[in-house]
Amino acid sequence: MQRQLSDEQVHLTHSQPWYMAGERLWYSAAVQKSSTAPASRVLYVELLDAKGATLISQRLVVEDGKAQGDFLLPKDMPSGSYTLLAATNWMRNFSAQQHWREQLTILNPNEVRTLQTLPATAKPLQVRFFPESGVWTAGAPTKITATVTNAAGIGIAAQGIVADTAGQTIVTFKSDETGIATFSLLGTEEQDLVAQLRAEGYAPQQVKLPATKQQGIALAVGKVSDAGIEVSVPGKSAEGHVLVAASGGLVYFAQHVTGASQVMVPWRDAARPECRLLLLNTGGLVVAEQQVMLPQRAGIAVQADRQQYGPRQHVTVTVKGLQPATWLAASVAERRAGLQQPNGFIAVNEMRQGYNTDQELWEAIARNEANARFRREPLVEPMRQADVKAPFQQETFAKHTDTAFVQALPPQVVSAAQKHYTRANIHEIYGLTEPHAAAPLPRLPADRVFKLDDYVAFQDVEEAIREVSTNLRMRKKKGKQTVRLLYVSAETKRMMREEPLYLLDGVMLENMDEIMALDLNDIASIEIAWSEERLYAGNLGRLVDNGMFAIYTKSGEARERLREKGLPVLYEQYNLPRNFVVPTTASSGGAQAQLPDFRQQLYWQPYLQAGADGSATFTFYTSDETGVFEVRVQGQTAEGTPVVGSTSIEVKLVN
């Protein structure tokens, strides 16, 4: 079984609980691994529609186990449920449920505004039943979890009964506001059971429960604590079974069990605070499965300097209680009504349990496969590769409005969509765009880095290049400037024979002309590499015989301009994430201060840095939008324990 579990895991956070078409989704990801094999340096993130078609595909560079990115959600995206996926290429060798997968709701304000004027009809309920561990054996009491949702997948509080074929009520149950209900049920082979549900504002629903099995053994989870997980295996079976526990891609516990067994699975040897429990028969096939998470979540304190602000005022937020090496992302956005969507993982008894069985994993264990079809990517290949699918984003969408989905949205969500429609019109009238800036290009390894802001002013680009480094020689050749690098090692120093690879903002140049024409004040750094160690670390060794001479600008303007000329571009098969910009409109003055600012996303920081005392501070400005804004900080510790902290601030008009 061990070789069917991925030794790499992805954890992803993003900036809002749900989104409007036309908004930007900011996200941050951490890639962790449990083996000594080289770590993947490339992460693939996709957005899928309800039918599983890929709408947006991104390929990101992973630095120190972290990556960040963003999606600009097109304005014409239909309202509905979408899926956010994240995995490394290596993780594609394993079952899809071991990838990061999250359901997202995206609303099209135009659709919401139009369809809310249609006459209301009886709204249908959608009900699903999940026997614990996916197995329901006749004659054994089994914990059943029911999810009750509307056409938009939003959890609904409902009341229900389970009755037999004679109409006799066997058990009653009630779902909470998240749409989740849990009850115990004793099934028999002879009876077909039917559930009847009612909820205010919805049509009554009748659903047949899954059939029981004559033989079989289930996997029941009891109390979950720091000491471990209480597990029992009720049911009927003539053969023995093996209970296996895996965490972080590693099998750390295995024990033979019988139908009457009570087992305590320890946490102390788990690589992560989540655990996958599998029950295997004597033939090594999986017959039941559970996923459990340790109930404690590490908490962090988040506090703003005030609770109430006016428009365009400065806010300072302090975060305390951070552990060393904790990965965090911080977001400040207008509070949105929660859309409770039980999908795949059900919250039961203060723990997380998975009821969607990983059938692909079961089948792989049965086949006992060992061959890896997808390779690891421990190096970031800067040059275009013919066998790599380029990232893309759909520009147009098939216009199919899900009327039932939109009409099932609660009033507070409809109100938020209508407000967004008004804001979008105001921004269009004034020609306003969202605040963001291009991220710095991924840096190639260099032997020397010279940041021009660290030096006194120079007269021109030529003087700057000559003065900052003694590791090169400049001279004119046929009327044009050329550079040769000095190779330096412990044993030797020698001038390289030919010109190096010239790079400007990651674009390969044939000569120095474009570099010499730069605005001196726009140059951020001059970086050179001559050693095989640096060149091969950047995967340039096969391309470069005389070193690398790279210029990076502050504006990044040269990259797109040179790309349009048809010059080769490094990393063009990767998405370069934008940086969120916090406007300082309160103090900037001028024409910009007179423009309206109705931003709902006030702040996004994908990597919040903590100090030695375990605290961090960040600042931002409120916009012209009034209401309650949520400050949310989330991520995970070095051990993989989820951490989250939040607070809220109110923005009001001031006299």
C-alpha positions as CSV (number, residue, x, y, z in Angstrom):
1,M,0.0,0.0,0.0
2,Q,2.9,2.4,0.8
3,R,3.8,2.9,-2.8
4,Q,0.2,4.0,-3.7
5,L,0.4,7.0,-1.3
6,S,1.9,10.2,-2.5
7,D,4.9,11.5,-0.5
8,E,4.0,15.0,-1.5
9,Q,1.0,17.0,-0.3
10,V,-0.4,20.4,-1.2
11,H,-2.3,22.8,1.0
12,L,-3.9,25.8,-0.6
13,T,-5.6,29.0,0.7
14,H,-7.3,31.8,-1.1
15,S,-8.7,35.2,-0.5
16,Q,-12.5,34.9,-0.4
17,P,-15.0,32.2,0.7
18,W,-16.8,32.6,-2.7
19,Y,-16.4,34.9,-5.7
20,M,-18.1,37.1,-8.3
21,A,-17.4,36.7,-12.0
22,G,-14.9,39.5,-12.9
23,E,-13.1,39.3,-9.5
24,R,-9.5,38.2,-9.0
25,L,-8.9,35.0,-6.9
26,W,-5.6,35.3,-5.1
27,Y,-4.2,32.1,-3.7
28,S,-1.1,30.7,-1.9
29,A,0.1,27.1,-1.7
30,A,2.5,25.1,0.4
31,V,4.0,21.8,-0.9
32,Q,5.2,19.4,1.7
33,K,6.9,16.0,1.4
34,S,7.6,13.1,3.7
35,S,10.4,11.3,1.8
36,T,14.0,12.1,1.1
37,A,13.5,12.2,-2.7
38,P,14.0,15.6,-4.4
39,A,11.1,17.9,-3.9
40,S,9.0,19.1,-6.8
41,R,9.7,22.6,-7.9
42,V,6.6,23.0,-10.1
43,L,2.9,23.2,-9.0
44,Y,-0.1,22.8,-11.3
45,V,-3.3,24.6,-10.3
46,E,-6.6,24.3,-12.3
47,L,-10.1,25.6,-12.1
48,L,-12.8,23.2,-13.4
49,D,-16.4,23.7,-14.3
50,A,-19.3,21.5,-13.1
51,K,-18.6,19.0,-15.9
52,G,-15.0,18.7,-15.1
53,A,-13.7,20.7,-18.1
54,T,-10.5,22.8,-17.3
55,L,-11.3,26.5,-17.6
56,I,-8.0,27.9,-16.2
57,S,-4.7,26.1,-16.0
58,Q,-1.6,27.5,-14.3
59,R,2.0,26.2,-13.9
60,L,3.9,27.8,-11.0
61,V,7.4,27.8,-9.7
62,V,7.7,26.4,-6.1
63,E,10.3,28.2,-4.0
64,D,11.2,26.8,-0.6
65,G,8.0,24.7,-0.7
66,K,5.7,27.6,-1.4
67,A,4.0,29.1,-4.5
68,Q,1.5,31.8,-5.2
69,G,-0.8,32.7,-8.0
70,D,-4.0,34.4,-9.1
71,F,-7.0,33.9,-11.4
72,L,-8.8,36.8,-13.0
73,L,-12.3,35.3,-13.2
74,P,-13.9,36.4,-16.6
75,K,-17.0,38.6,-16.3
76,D,-19.1,36.2,-18.4
77,M,-18.6,33.1,-16.2
78,P,-21.9,31.5,-15.5
79,S,-23.1,31.1,-11.9
80,G,-22.4,27.7,-10.5
81,S,-20.1,25.4,-8.5
82,Y,-16.5,25.1,-9.7
83,T,-13.6,23.0,-8.5
84,L,-10.2,24.2,-7.6
85,L,-7.4,21.6,-8.0
86,A,-3.7,21.7,-7.1
87,A,-1.0,19.0,-7.5
88,T,2.5,18.5,-8.5
89,N,3.4,16.4,-11.6
90,W,4.6,13.6,-9.3
91,M,1.3,13.5,-7.4
92,R,-0.4,12.6,-10.7
93,N,1.0,9.1,-10.2
94,F,-1.4,8.7,-7.3
95,S,-5.2,8.8,-6.9
96,A,-6.9,12.0,-7.6
97,Q,-8.4,12.3,-4.1
98,Q,-4.8,12.8,-2.8
99,H,-4.6,16.1,-4.7
100,W,-5.8,19.3,-3.2
101,R,-9.5,19.7,-4.2
102,E,-12.0,22.3,-3.2
103,Q,-15.4,23.3,-4.4
104,L,-15.9,27.0,-5.1
105,T,-19.1,29.0,-5.7
106,I,-18.8,31.7,-8.4
107,L,-21.8,34.0,-9.1
108,N,-22.4,36.1,-12.2
109,P,-24.0,39.4,-10.9
110,N,-25.8,39.9,-14.2
111,E,-27.5,36.5,-14.0
112,V,-28.5,37.1,-10.3
113,R,-29.9,40.5,-11.1
114,T,-32.0,39.2,-14.0
115,L,-33.2,35.9,-12.6
116,Q,-34.4,37.3,-9.3
117,T,-37.2,39.0,-11.1
118,L,-38.7,35.7,-12.3
119,P,-41.7,34.2,-10.4
120,A,-40.7,31.9,-7.5
121,T,-41.5,28.2,-7.9
122,A,-41.2,25.2,-5.5
123,K,-37.6,24.7,-4.8
124,P,-36.2,21.2,-4.8
125,L,-34.1,19.6,-2.0
126,Q,-31.1,17.4,-2.8
127,V,-30.3,14.7,-0.2
128,R,-27.4,12.3,0.0
129,F,-26.7,9.5,2.6
130,F,-23.2,8.3,3.5
131,P,-22.8,5.2,5.6
132,E,-19.7,5.5,7.8
133,S,-16.6,4.3,5.9
134,G,-18.9,3.6,2.9
135,V,-20.0,0.3,4.2
136,W,-23.5,-0.6,5.6
137,T,-23.9,-4.1,6.7
138,A,-27.2,-5.7,7.6
139,G,-27.7,-6.4,11.3
140,A,-25.0,-3.9,12.5
141,P,-25.9,-0.4,13.8
142,T,-24.2,2.1,11.5
143,K,-23.6,5.8,11.7
144,I,-25.3,7.5,8.8
145,T,-24.5,11.1,7.7
146,A,-27.0,12.9,5.5
147,T,-26.4,16.1,3.6
148,V,-29.3,18.3,2.7
149,T,-28.7,21.0,0.1
150,N,-30.6,23.1,-2.4
151,A,-30.0,23.5,-6.1
152,A,-27.0,25.8,-5.4
153,G,-25.4,23.1,-3.1
154,I,-26.0,25.3,0.0
155,G,-26.8,23.4,3.2
156,I,-30.4,23.6,4.3
157,A,-31.9,23.0,7.8
158,A,-34.5,20.3,7.4
159,Q,-36.4,17.7,9.3
160,G,-36.7,14.1,8.2
161,I,-37.8,10.6,9.0
162,V,-36.6,7.2,7.8
163,A,-39.5,4.8,7.3
164,D,-39.8,1.1,6.1
165,T,-41.9,-0.1,3.3
166,A,-44.9,-0.3,5.6
167,G,-44.6,3.3,6.4
168,Q,-43.4,2.7,9.9
169,T,-41.1,5.4,11.2
170,I,-37.7,3.9,12.3
171,V,-35.7,7.0,13.1
172,T,-36.1,10.8,13.0
173,F,-33.3,13.3,12.2
174,K,-32.7,17.0,11.7
175,S,-30.0,18.7,9.7
176,D,-28.3,21.8,11.1
177,E,-27.8,25.1,9.2
178,T,-24.9,23.5,7.3
179,G,-27.2,20.8,6.0
180,I,-25.6,18.0,7.9
181,A,-27.4,15.4,10.0
182,T,-26.0,12.3,11.8
183,F,-28.0,9.4,13.1
184,S,-27.5,5.7,13.9
185,L,-29.5,3.1,11.9
186,L,-29.9,-0.7,12.0
187,G,-30.5,-2.0,8.5
188,T,-31.9,-5.3,7.4
189,E,-31.7,-7.3,4.2
190,E,-35.5,-7.6,3.9
191,Q,-36.5,-3.9,4.1
192,D,-36.0,-1.0,1.7
193,L,-35.8,2.2,3.7
194,V,-37.0,5.6,2.5
195,A,-36.3,9.0,3.9
196,Q,-38.9,11.8,3.8
197,L,-37.7,15.4,4.3
198,R,-39.3,18.8,4.7
199,A,-37.8,22.3,4.9
200,E,-39.5,25.7,4.9
201,G,-39.7,27.1,1.4
202,Y,-38.8,23.8,-0.3
203,A,-40.8,21.0,-1.9
204,P,-41.0,17.8,0.2
205,Q,-38.4,15.3,-0.9
206,Q,-38.5,11.5,-0.7
207,V,-35.2,9.5,-1.1
208,K,-34.4,5.9,-1.0
209,L,-31.5,4.9,1.2
210,P,-28.6,2.8,0.0
211,A,-29.1,-0.9,0.2
212,T,-27.4,-2.9,3.0
213,K,-25.0,-5.8,2.4
214,Q,-25.5,-9.3,3.7
215,Q,-21.8,-9.7,4.6
216,G,-19.2,-7.1,5.2
217,I,-17.3,-5.3,7.9
218,A,-17.4,-1.6,8.5
219,L,-14.8,0.9,9.9
220,A,-16.3,2.9,12.8
221,V,-14.5,5.8,14.4
222,G,-15.3,6.7,18.0
223,K,-13.6,9.3,20.2
224,V,-10.8,11.3,18.7
225,S,-8.3,12.8,21.1
226,D,-4.6,13.5,21.5
227,A,-4.1,9.9,22.7
228,G,-5.4,8.5,19.4
229,I,-8.4,7.4,17.5
230,E,-10.8,4.8,18.9
231,V,-11.7,2.4,16.0
232,S,-14.1,-0.5,15.9
233,V,-14.9,-2.9,13.1
234,P,-18.6,-4.0,13.4
235,G,-20.2,-6.3,10.8
236,K,-20.2,-9.9,9.6
237,S,-17.2,-11.5,8.1
238,A,-15.6,-14.9,8.1
239,E,-12.1,-13.7,7.3
240,G,-9.6,-11.6,9.1
241,H,-8.7,-8.0,8.2
242,V,-5.8,-5.6,8.6
243,L,-6.3,-2.0,9.9
244,V,-3.8,0.4,8.3
245,A,-3.2,4.0,9.2
246,A,-1.4,6.4,6.9
247,S,-0.4,10.1,7.4
248,G,1.5,12.4,5.2
249,G,1.9,9.7,2.6
250,L,3.5,7.3,5.1
251,V,1.9,4.1,6.5
252,Y,2.7,4.3,10.2
253,F,0.3,1.7,11.8
254,A,-0.9,-1.8,10.9
255,Q,-2.8,-4.3,13.0
256,H,-4.8,-7.5,12.4
257,V,-8.4,-7.1,13.5
258,T,-11.6,-9.2,13.8
259,G,-15.2,-8.3,13.8
260,A,-15.2,-7.7,17.5
261,S,-12.0,-5.7,17.7
262,Q,-11.6,-2.4,19.5
263,V,-8.4,-0.6,18.4
264,M,-6.7,2.6,19.5
265,V,-4.8,4.1,16.6
266,P,-2.1,6.5,18.0
267,W,-1.4,10.0,16.7
268,R,2.2,10.2,18.0
269,D,3.7,8.5,15.0
270,A,1.6,10.4,12.4
271,A,3.5,12.6,10.1
272,R,0.5,15.1,9.8
273,P,-2.5,15.9,12.0
274,E,-4.8,14.1,9.5
275,C,-5.0,10.3,9.1
276,R,-6.3,7.9,6.4
277,L,-7.7,4.7,7.8
278,L,-8.0,1.7,5.5
279,L,-9.4,-1.8,6.2
280,L,-7.8,-4.5,4.0
281,N,-8.9,-8.1,3.7
282,T,-6.6,-11.1,3.5
283,G,-6.2,-10.5,-0.2
284,G,-4.9,-7.0,0.3
285,L,-8.0,-5.4,-1.1
286,V,-9.6,-2.3,0.6
287,V,-13.1,-2.9,2.0
288,A,-13.7,0.3,4.0
289,E,-12.1,3.7,4.4
290,Q,-12.1,6.7,6.7
291,Q,-10.3,10.0,6.9
292,V,-9.9,11.6,10.3
293,M,-8.4,14.9,11.5
294,L,-7.1,15.7,15.0
295,P,-9.9,17.9,16.4
296,Q,-7.6,20.6,17.9
297,R,-6.7,23.4,15.5
298,A,-3.8,25.7,16.5
299,G,-5.2,29.1,17.1
300,I,-3.6,32.5,16.5
301,A,-4.7,35.9,17.8
302,V,-5.5,38.5,15.2
303,Q,-6.2,42.1,16.4
304,A,-6.7,45.5,14.7
305,D,-5.6,48.7,16.3
306,R,-9.3,49.8,16.3
307,Q,-12.7,48.2,15.7
308,Q,-14.2,51.0,13.7
309,Y,-12.8,53.2,10.8
310,G,-13.9,55.7,8.3
311,P,-13.3,55.4,4.5
312,R,-9.7,55.6,3.3
313,Q,-8.2,55.3,6.8
314,H,-5.1,53.5,7.8
315,V,-5.4,50.1,9.6
316,T,-2.7,48.2,11.5
317,V,-3.2,44.5,12.3
318,T,-1.1,42.4,14.7
319,V,-1.0,38.6,14.6
320,K,0.3,36.8,17.7
321,G,0.9,33.2,18.7
322,L,2.8,32.1,15.6
323,Q,5.1,29.1,15.8
324,P,8.5,29.0,14.0
325,A,8.2,28.0,10.3
326,T,4.5,28.5,10.2
327,W,3.2,29.2,6.7
328,L,0.4,31.9,6.7
329,A,-1.6,33.9,4.2
330,A,-3.5,37.0,5.3
331,S,-6.7,38.4,3.6
332,V,-8.9,41.4,4.3
333,A,-12.2,41.5,2.5
334,E,-15.8,42.5,2.9
335,R,-17.6,39.9,5.0
336,R,-19.7,37.7,2.8
337,A,-22.6,35.5,3.9
338,G,-21.4,31.9,4.3
339,L,-22.4,29.3,1.8
340,Q,-22.3,26.0,3.6
341,Q,-21.5,23.4,1.1
342,P,-21.0,19.9,2.4
343,N,-19.0,18.2,-0.3
344,G,-16.8,15.2,0.3
345,F,-15.7,15.9,3.9
346,I,-18.4,16.0,6.6
347,A,-17.9,17.6,10.0
348,V,-19.0,15.0,12.6
349,N,-18.3,15.0,16.3
350,E,-15.7,17.8,16.0
351,M,-13.6,15.9,13.5
352,R,-13.3,15.6,9.7
353,Q,-14.3,12.3,8.1
354,G,-14.3,11.4,4.5
355,Y,-17.2,9.5,3.1
356,N,-16.4,9.7,-0.6
357,T,-14.2,6.5,-0.9
358,D,-11.0,6.8,-2.8
359,Q,-11.9,4.2,-5.4
360,E,-8.9,5.0,-7.5
361,L,-6.6,4.2,-4.6
362,W,-8.4,1.0,-3.9
363,E,-8.0,-0.1,-7.5
364,A,-4.3,0.8,-7.5
365,I,-3.7,-1.3,-4.4
366,A,-5.5,-4.2,-6.0
367,R,-3.3,-3.9,-9.1
368,N,-0.2,-3.5,-7.0
369,E,1.2,-1.0,-9.5
370,A,4.7,0.4,-9.0
371,N,5.6,2.1,-12.3
372,A,5.5,6.0,-12.2
373,R,4.0,7.5,-15.4
374,F,4.8,11.1,-14.4
375,R,8.2,12.3,-13.5
376,R,9.4,14.5,-10.6
377,E,10.3,18.1,-11.5
378,P,13.1,19.0,-9.0
379,L,14.4,21.6,-11.4
380,V,12.7,24.6,-13.0
381,E,13.2,24.4,-16.7
382,P,13.5,28.0,-17.9
383,M,13.4,27.3,-21.6
384,R,10.3,26.2,-23.5
385,Q,9.7,22.5,-23.6
386,A,7.8,20.9,-26.4
387,D,6.2,18.1,-24.3
388,V,4.8,20.5,-21.6
389,K,1.3,21.8,-22.0
390,A,1.3,25.6,-21.8
391,P,-0.9,27.3,-19.1
392,F,-4.1,28.8,-20.4
393,Q,-7.3,30.6,-19.5
394,Q,-10.6,30.4,-21.4
395,E,-11.5,33.7,-22.9
396,T,-15.1,32.7,-23.8
397,F,-17.6,30.5,-22.0
398,A,-20.6,28.5,-23.3
399,K,-23.4,30.7,-22.1
400,H,-25.6,28.3,-20.0
401,T,-27.4,29.9,-17.1
402,D,-28.4,27.5,-14.3
403,T,-31.7,29.1,-13.4
404,A,-32.4,26.7,-10.5
405,F,-28.9,27.4,-9.0
406,V,-29.3,31.1,-9.1
407,Q,-32.9,31.1,-7.8
408,A,-31.7,28.9,-4.9
409,L,-29.3,31.6,-3.6
410,P,-30.2,33.1,-0.2
411,P,-31.3,36.7,0.0
412,Q,-28.1,38.0,1.6
413,V,-26.0,36.5,-1.3
414,V,-28.4,38.0,-3.9
415,S,-28.0,41.4,-2.2
416,A,-24.1,41.1,-2.3
417,A,-24.3,40.2,-6.0
418,Q,-26.5,43.3,-6.7
419,K,-24.1,45.6,-4.9
420,H,-21.2,44.1,-6.9
421,Y,-23.1,44.9,-10.1
422,T,-23.4,48.5,-9.1
423,R,-19.7,48.8,-8.1
424,A,-18.6,47.2,-11.4
425,N,-20.6,49.8,-13.3
426,I,-19.0,52.7,-11.3
427,H,-15.5,51.3,-12.0
428,E,-16.3,51.0,-15.7
429,I,-17.6,54.6,-15.8
430,Y,-14.4,55.9,-14.2
431,G,-12.1,53.5,-16.0
432,L,-10.8,52.1,-12.7
433,T,-8.8,48.9,-12.5
434,E,-7.9,46.6,-9.6
435,P,-4.7,47.4,-7.7
436,H,-2.0,44.9,-8.6
437,A,1.6,44.8,-9.9
438,A,3.6,42.2,-11.8
439,A,5.7,39.9,-9.6
440,P,9.4,39.9,-9.9
441,L,10.7,37.3,-12.3
442,P,12.0,34.0,-10.9
443,R,15.7,34.7,-10.4
444,L,18.3,32.5,-12.0
445,P,21.2,31.5,-9.6
446,A,24.0,34.0,-9.8
447,D,27.6,34.2,-8.6
448,R,27.4,38.0,-8.2
449,V,24.3,40.3,-7.6
450,F,24.7,44.0,-7.8
451,K,21.6,46.1,-6.7
452,L,22.0,49.6,-8.2
453,D,20.1,51.3,-5.4
454,D,23.0,50.3,-3.1
455,Y,25.4,52.5,-5.1
456,V,25.8,56.2,-5.7
457,A,24.3,57.7,-8.9
458,F,26.0,56.9,-12.3
459,Q,26.0,58.9,-15.4
460,D,24.7,56.2,-17.7
461,V,24.2,52.4,-18.1
462,E,27.7,51.8,-19.4
463,E,29.3,53.5,-16.4
464,A,27.0,51.5,-14.0
465,I,28.0,48.2,-15.6
466,R,31.8,49.0,-15.5
467,E,31.8,50.3,-11.9
468,V,29.7,47.8,-10.0
469,S,31.6,44.7,-11.0
470,T,35.3,43.7,-11.4
471,N,34.2,40.3,-12.7
472,L,33.7,41.4,-16.3
473,R,35.4,43.4,-19.1
474,M,33.5,45.8,-21.4
475,R,34.7,46.8,-24.8
476,K,33.4,47.9,-28.2
477,K,33.4,45.5,-31.0
478,K,32.4,46.8,-34.5
479,G,30.9,49.8,-32.8
480,K,28.8,47.9,-30.3
481,Q,29.3,47.2,-26.6
482,T,30.2,43.7,-25.6
483,V,30.9,41.9,-22.3
484,R,33.1,39.1,-21.3
485,L,33.0,37.5,-17.8
486,L,35.9,36.6,-15.5
487,Y,35.8,32.9,-14.4
488,V,36.8,32.7,-10.8
489,S,37.3,29.5,-8.8
490,A,39.5,28.3,-5.9
491,E,42.1,27.1,-8.5
492,T,42.0,29.5,-11.3
493,K,41.0,32.9,-12.8
494,R,40.5,33.3,-16.5
495,M,38.6,35.5,-18.9
496,M,36.0,33.7,-20.9
497,R,36.5,33.6,-24.6
498,E,33.1,34.7,-26.0
499,E,30.2,36.8,-24.9
500,P,27.8,35.5,-22.2
501,L,24.1,34.8,-22.5
502,Y,22.5,38.3,-22.3
503,L,19.2,38.4,-20.4
504,L,16.9,41.4,-19.9
505,D,13.9,40.7,-17.6
506,G,14.2,37.1,-18.5
507,V,14.3,37.6,-22.3
508,M,17.3,36.3,-24.3
509,L,19.1,39.0,-26.3
510,E,21.5,38.7,-29.2
511,N,23.6,41.7,-28.1
512,M,23.8,44.6,-25.6
513,D,21.7,47.1,-27.7
514,E,18.5,46.8,-25.6
515,I,20.4,46.9,-22.4
516,M,22.4,50.0,-23.3
517,A,19.1,51.8,-24.2
518,L,17.5,51.3,-20.8
519,D,16.6,54.0,-18.4
520,L,19.3,53.9,-15.8
521,N,16.8,54.6,-13.0
522,D,14.7,51.6,-14.0
523,I,17.5,49.1,-13.5
524,A,17.0,47.1,-10.3
525,S,20.0,44.7,-10.4
526,I,22.8,43.4,-12.5
527,E,23.5,39.7,-12.0
528,I,26.2,37.5,-13.5
529,A,27.0,33.8,-13.3
530,W,30.1,31.9,-14.5
531,S,30.4,28.8,-12.3
532,E,29.0,25.5,-13.5
533,E,27.3,25.1,-10.1
534,R,25.2,28.2,-10.6
535,L,24.5,27.6,-14.3
536,Y,23.4,24.0,-13.9
537,A,21.3,24.9,-10.8
538,G,19.4,27.3,-13.1
539,N,19.3,24.5,-15.7
540,L,21.3,26.7,-18.2
541,G,24.3,24.5,-18.3
542,R,23.4,23.0,-21.7
543,L,22.8,26.5,-23.2
544,V,25.6,28.6,-21.8
545,D,29.3,28.1,-22.4
546,N,30.5,31.6,-21.4
547,G,28.4,32.5,-18.4
548,M,25.2,34.6,-17.9
549,F,24.8,38.4,-17.8
550,A,21.3,39.4,-16.6
551,I,19.6,42.7,-16.1
552,Y,16.4,43.0,-14.1
553,T,14.3,46.2,-14.3
554,K,12.0,47.7,-11.6
555,S,9.1,48.1,-14.0
556,G,9.4,44.8,-15.8
557,E,8.2,46.6,-18.9
558,A,10.9,45.2,-21.2
559,R,9.7,41.6,-20.9
560,E,6.4,42.1,-22.8
561,R,7.9,44.5,-25.3
562,L,10.7,42.1,-26.2
563,R,8.3,39.1,-26.3
564,E,6.2,41.0,-28.9
565,K,9.4,41.2,-31.0
566,G,9.6,37.4,-31.0
567,L,12.7,37.0,-28.8
568,P,13.0,33.8,-26.7
569,V,11.5,34.3,-23.2
570,L,12.5,32.4,-20.1
571,Y,9.7,30.9,-18.0
572,E,7.1,31.6,-20.6
573,Q,5.5,28.2,-19.7
574,Y,5.0,29.4,-16.1
575,N,2.5,31.8,-14.7
576,L,4.2,34.8,-13.0
577,P,1.9,35.8,-10.2
578,R,0.9,39.4,-9.7
579,N,1.5,41.2,-6.4
580,F,-1.4,42.7,-4.6
581,V,-0.9,46.4,-4.1
582,V,-2.3,48.3,-1.1
583,P,-3.3,51.8,-2.4
584,T,-2.3,54.7,-0.3
585,T,-5.2,56.9,-1.5
586,A,-5.6,58.6,1.8
587,S,-2.3,60.4,1.6
588,S,-1.5,60.4,-2.2
589,G,-3.7,63.4,-3.0
590,G,-4.2,64.6,-6.6
591,A,-6.6,63.3,-9.1
592,Q,-6.4,59.7,-7.9
593,A,-7.7,60.8,-4.5
594,Q,-10.9,62.2,-6.1
595,L,-11.8,58.9,-7.8
596,P,-14.2,56.5,-6.1
597,D,-12.8,53.4,-4.5
598,F,-15.2,50.6,-3.8
599,R,-12.7,47.8,-3.4
600,Q,-14.0,44.8,-1.5
601,Q,-10.6,43.1,-1.3
602,L,-8.5,45.5,0.8
603,Y,-5.5,43.3,1.4
604,W,-3.8,40.1,0.4
605,Q,-0.5,38.8,1.6
606,P,0.4,35.2,0.5
607,Y,3.3,34.8,2.9
608,L,3.0,36.5,6.2
609,Q,6.4,36.7,7.9
610,A,6.6,36.2,11.7
611,G,9.3,37.7,13.9
612,A,11.4,36.0,16.5
613,D,8.7,36.7,19.1
614,G,6.0,34.8,17.1
615,S,4.2,37.9,16.0
616,A,3.6,39.7,12.7
617,T,2.1,43.1,11.6
618,F,0.6,44.3,8.4
619,T,-1.1,47.5,7.3
620,F,-3.6,48.6,4.7
621,Y,-6.2,51.3,3.9
622,T,-9.9,51.1,3.9
623,S,-11.8,52.0,0.7
624,D,-15.0,54.0,0.2
625,E,-17.0,50.8,0.8
626,T,-18.8,50.7,4.2
627,G,-19.8,47.7,6.2
628,V,-18.1,44.8,8.0
629,F,-14.7,43.5,6.8
630,E,-13.2,40.2,7.9
631,V,-9.5,40.0,8.6
632,R,-8.5,36.4,8.2
633,V,-5.1,34.7,8.7
634,Q,-4.8,31.0,7.8
635,G,-2.2,28.4,6.9
636,Q,-0.4,25.5,8.6
637,T,2.5,24.8,10.9
638,A,5.6,23.0,9.9
639,E,4.0,19.8,11.1
640,G,1.0,20.3,8.9
641,T,-1.5,21.4,11.6
642,P,-4.0,23.9,10.2
643,V,-4.0,27.3,11.9
644,V,-6.5,30.0,11.5
645,G,-7.3,33.3,13.2
646,S,-9.7,36.2,12.4
647,T,-11.2,39.4,13.5
648,S,-13.5,42.0,12.0
649,I,-13.5,45.7,11.5
650,E,-16.3,48.1,10.6
651,V,-16.1,50.9,8.1
652,K,-18.6,53.7,8.6
653,L,-19.1,57.1,7.2
654,V,-17.7,59.8,9.5
655,N,-18.9,63.4,9.9
